[in-house]
Amino acid sequence: MNSLGWSRAVPEYPEGPLGKHIAGFGELLSEQGYARSTTHQKIQLIANLNQWLRRHKIEIAAVDEQLTNKFLSLQPARCHSRRGDPATMRDLLKYLRRIGVITAPTLKTEPTALDRIAATFAEYLVNERGLRQATVRLYLCEVRQFLSHCFEAKHPLDALSAEDVTQFVLQRASVVSPRRAQASTGALRSFLRFLYRCGDIGMDLATIVPTVANRRLSGLPRYLMPEETEHLLQVCDPETPAGRRDYAILLLLARLGLRAAEVVHMTLEDIDWDAGELVIRGKARREDRLPLPRDVGKALAGYLRHGRPRCGWRRVFIRVKAPHQGFSSSVAVCDVVRRALSRAGLNPPFKGAHLLRHSLATRMLRSGASITEIGQVLRHRLANTTEIYAKVDLVALRALAEPWPEVTHE
């Protein structure tokens, strides 16, 4: 048995195209936090692939997605087949490409005109406007919808008209939410300005993109009462790594009003223990320094010392289950909130991470904080973004309202 505890049935350097790379892949799996039994299962699968390649005299340079999929499809009766086998194959290919043994997959077809336009626009968004990748992906999705709409009508770019733009916005607004429709028009304006600047269209059509109705102040923000927030924090199990992690995340949301994405991207270097501050990397690449409350700092220290898995990632919050790596998106933080709400027996109409941000703002308002102060804590760039919280304190508003005059009947 080798040093990592794999089965004696898998020699350290078995014959075959993959033989000398199996040990390195096994070490990677161990570093990612997989249990010894899971590592053995994955290594056994790779050893089987290695023998299959050897029998069919297939060189390692030919190993790619198509070949590994074929191998898996030819093993229907294999008693050890598992749901995670395709993921193991993807991880193997990623590892082999990283060490330079096989090449990255190549496009089978030439990029279309739409692909080239979208790629150039993406470079502009990143290099000149400095947008985050999540925003770039959103813009590209809407731009591809627009290009597909126009190209289906066989309109070359230089023949675009105001009618084309208006028809697309109306069609898009009929199938998506109002908020997504607003995002779509924002992306479209940016794209049309880009085309005009590059000389692909002769008129700045960005100025005629219709405005989607903005009803952001038509409803009340969803929030928890202070006692509900405290109950939510208490349902995390302090004896488990997952409980310590979730408690620290919920405190950051509830005490500092962080956004889910800000929690996801927080790194170990962002915690200044000496100064008692946190560096928050927010929207539009903005950085802020916030004081680190005592309970938040204690929760973070407890998680880092007794709950965070050992790994090479610098993100603060790491997956509990292997592979031990940072969260892939904000959805993971929202899931932490949803699970905590379920354990606490709370069922608000909105269950995302922003629920605690709204709850903090509402509690501040009822404690006498001004709209300006709330905006500073939430780090709103525009003052009118905070205006919706002026509608929350219904008790205070009722006290200011004039009583309805009684009607006397003669």
Helices and strands as residue ranges (DSSP letters): G 19-21, H 22-31, H 36-55, G 60-62, H 65-73, H 85-98, H 113-127, H 133-152, G 157-159, H 162-173, H 178-198, G 205-208, H 226-234, H 241-256, H 260-264, G 268-270, E 271-272, E 277-281, G 283-285, E 287-291, H 294-306, H 331-344, H 354-366, H 371-378, G 383-391, H 394-400
